[in-house]
Amino acid sequence: MTELVSTTLGLFPLPDWAKADLSDLKGHQKHDLISGDEGAEIQGVYDTAREEVVSAQVDAGLDLVGEGQLRWDDMLAHPLTVHDSVETRGIVRYYDNNNFYREPVVQDELTFDGDVAAELEATSKLVDGDLQAVLPGPYSLADLATDEYYNDETEFLHAVADFLAGEADAFPDVETLFLLEPSLVENAPGEGLDAEVPDAVTTVANAVDAEVVVQPYWGALEEKVHAHLLDAEVDAIGYDFVSDHEQNIYNLQEYGTKSDISLGLLDGQNTLVEEPEAVTERVDWVYDNLPVAEFDTTYVTPNTELFYLPYAKYEDKLDAVAEAVALADVEVTA
């Protein structure tokens, strides 16, 4: 029997009170963004906000609880933007949406930093159940960055993978690691580099003793990219059924997938909150359209990070995810 697991892709909105406090403490200019050396007062706001988002997930009944990445000014680029070997330059558009990030320019070797591990360590003290970690995938992080040190796209991809593996190796015990890979959809790797992606992903996955999920979103993978990604040594691949259900079903029908699967079934950027019954129907729809739908684990999640939503709507989405999985479990056992 397939185990359904309710979770999210991390990167949560800040509580309204925290936004106001941080606005007063930090300001809004480029030099006011997170750099990794914040003072005690700013860090205290993030610590309290972290407790709040952890409690929200626990209260909703999520099976996996994440740290939330509240300190991440840059939704995927953060692990590089706080690194000593990286210079952050101008603000550039984050793919084709209305969010922006600081361009991280790698100017020296990417050595161990530990920023993400420190956040997870703090979170582990707040969570009695299963802790989930989130990192950008190596291809997406390399794609968003500018390389002025390695000077070769393949070498740079593997350098980013080695860097992320070092960060992941320092994590406290986590049940699951989600690697977010929207660039595999938005800016798919070209000939040659596409064949390097599975090794890069495997490098990061092998650094943790946890279930690893690679989650592309904002569409479906090109067939060749999907076929290559299946070679990565991970437990599950994610599919964004909000943005493109037809091509994702085709990829699954044509190429299959791993023994576990992650389904992006709630719209992470829309304030309309799905009914739990509708989400369970979407799970059934995916299963009904596959020749074989016997997965060890199915992760049920929004299709993107919930960062884009107002805080109250973020809480509503948590409830919808958890209630959908609870409802499905009741239907199976009834």
N, C-alpha and C positions, 0 to 999 in steps of 0.2 A: 504494500500500500504506500502511495506517495505521501510523504510528510509535507504539509504546507507550512511555510514559515513566513510570518509577517515582519517586514523590515522596511527601511528606507535607504536612499543613497547618501544620507548624511547632508552636510552643509545646510544648516537650518537658519532661519531668520533670527535675528536678535530680538529678545523681548523689548517692547516699546520703551520701558523704563531704562533699559540698558543703552538703547540708542541715544536717548536724551542725555544720560550721564556721560557716555563716551564722546558725544558731540561737545560737551562742555570741557572734558578733560583732554581730548585729542585734537579737535578741530577737523577741518575737511581738506586741508591741502596735502599735496603729495608727501611732504616731509612729515605729515602727521599720521601716515598710515603705519601699519604694523611692521616692525623691523626686527623683532625678536628680543629687544632689550627694554621692554616697557617697565615703568616703575610700579611700585606696589599698589598704588591707588587704582591705576588702569587695570592691572592684573586682578585686583580684587573684584572689579565689576565683571570681568570675564569669568572668574571662578563662581560667583553667585549666579550668573546667567547660565553657566554650564549645569549647575545643580538644578536649575529650573527646567531646562530642556530634557535632562535625564528623567526628572520626575514626571514630565509630561508624557514621555514614552512609556515609563513604567505604569502610570495611571491608565494610559490607553490600552495597555496589555500587549505591547509589541513583543514578539519572541526574541528579537535581537535589538539591543540598545546601543546607540552610537554616541560619540562624543559631541557631534554637532558642528565641529570646525568653526566655532563662533569667532575666532581670532582671524579667520582667513579673509583678508580684504580682497584677495584674488582667488576666485572660486576654484581654480585648478592649479594655478601657478604658484600658490603660496609656498610649497616646500623649497622652491628656488628663490623666491623674492626675499626670503629671510636669510639666505645663505651668504657667507662671507665672500665666496668666489663669484658672486653675481651682482651686477649693477642693474638697478631698475631705472628704466628711462621713461619715455612718454607713455601716455594712456592710449591703449589701442582697443578696438572693438573686439568683443568676445564672440567669435564666429559671426553670425548674422543677426544677433539679437541686440537689445538695447542695454546690455551690460558691458562693462569695460574692465580691463585689467592692466596692471603695469607691465610693460615689456621687460621680461627678465633676460639679461644679456650675460651669458656665461663667459667669464674672462680668465678663469683659472680652473684647476682640477676640482671636480666635485667630490669633496671629501665628506665624511660623516658630519651630520649636524645635530640630530636628535630632537628637533623642535616638535615634530608630530608625536614622537614617543612620549615626550613629557606631558603633552595634553592627554594622551591615552592613560598614562600612569595616574594622573589626577582623577580621570573618569573611573578607573577601575576601583577606586575607593568608594565610589558612589553606587556601584552596580553589584547586586547580589547574583544576578543571572548571567546570561551570555552577553559578552561584549563584542561589538562589531567595530572593526577599523575600516577606514576609508582612505584611499590614496588615489591621486591621478595615475592612470596607466602610463607606462613608459613612453608609448608612442605619442599620446596626447600632450604630455608634459614637454617632450622634445619638440613637438610641432608648435606649441605656443611660445617656446623660447627662441632666442637668437644665439647662435654659437659663434663665438670669436676666439675659441681656444682649441677645440679638437679639429675643426676645419674639414670634417668628413661626416656626411649625414649618417652613415652606418656606424661609424665609431662613436658619434655623438649619441645615437639611440642607445647603444649598449652602455655608454658611460652613464646616461640617465638611469638606465635599468639597474646598473650596479649601485648607483647612489640610492635609489629607492629601496633596493634590497638591503643596503646597510641601515637605512632608516627602519625598515620593517623588522629587521633582526633585533632591534632594540625595543620592540613593543613588549608590553606586559602580555600575559596570556589573553588571547582573543579567540573567539569561536570562529569568526568569519572575517575575511578581508575582501572588501569590494574594491576593484580597480576600475576607475571611471575612464572610459575611452571614447568620448564623443568625436575626437578627431578621426577615428577610423571610419566614421560616417561622413563628417563634414569636410574632411580633407584627406581622403583615402591615400595610403602610401602607394607610390608608383612601383613600376617593375623593378624587381631586385630588393628594394627596401621592404616590400610586402612580405617577402619570404623571411626577413629578419625579425619581424614582429613576434612570431611565436617564441623564439629563443629569448627575446627581451622580456616578454611577459613571464615566461617560465623562470627566468632569473629572479624576478621579484617574488613569484609564488613560492619558490623553493626556500625563501628566507624565513617563512613562517610555518609554524605547526598549526595550521588552521585550514578551514575550507576557504577556497579562493574563487571568487566570482569576477569575471571580466564583463563589465556592463557598458556597451556602447549605447548611445541614445541620440535623439533627434533624427530618427529615420532608421533605415535598414542598411546592413553591410552589403557592399558589392559582393557578388557571388565568390569571386576569387579571394577577396579579403576574408570572407566568412570561412571558406575552405582552409585557408592558411591558419586562421585563428583556432580552428579545431585541433591543430597540431600542438597547441600550447598545453603544458602540463598543469591544467587548472581543473577545478571540480565542476564549474558551471559557466555558461555564457548567458548573458542577458539579452533580451529582445524588447524593443520599445514598440508595444502594440498600440500606443496612443498616436504616435506620429506616422506609422506605416505598418498596418497589420497584414496587408497582402504580401508584400515582399518578404517580410519576416516569416510568414507561414510558408511561403515558397522555399526559402532557405532551409527551413526545418524539414520540409517534405523532401527536398532534393538531396540534402547533405546530412541530415540528422544533426545531433548535437551531443553534448556530454551526458553523463548519467544523471546529473542534476541540471536544473534550468532556473533562470530568473526571468520573471514576467513583469514588465513595466506596464501596469494596467490602469493606474490613476494618473490624471494629468497634473504633473508637478508645477505647472505654471499657470493654471487656471483656478480661479477662486471658487468655481462651481464644485461642490463636494459631492462625490459619487455616493450613491446608495450602496451599502454593503452587498445587498442582493445582486445589484448590477455587476459588481466586481466578481462575485463568485460565478455569475453567468459567463463572464469573460474568461475565467479560468477554464470552465467547461467547454467554451467555444474553441479555445486553443487545443485542448485535449481531443475534442471531437474531430478536429481537422488534421490530426496527425495519425499516420498509420500505426505508430506505436507510441503510446503516451504513458509508459510506465517509468517514471522518474523516481529516484530515491528521495530527492528533495526538490520541492518547487518553492522558490522564493517569490513572494507576492509583494510588489513594491510600486511606488510612483515611478513614472518613466524618467524623471529627472530629479535633481536635488530640489528640496522644498524652499530653498533660499529666496525664491522669487515671490513668495506669498506673504501677505500680512500675517503677523504672529498668530492671531486667533484662527485664521484659516489653516495655518500649519497644524495647529492642534486638532482641528476638525479632520484633516487628512490622516493624521495618526489614528484617530478613532475609526475612520472608515477602513483603513488597511487592516487594523487589528480585528474589527468586527466582522469583516468579510472572511477572514481566515477562520475565526471562531465559528461563524455560520456554516462554512464549508465543512468543518470538522464535525459539527452536529449532524449535518446531512449525511455524511459518510457513515457515522456510527448509528444513525437512526434505523 
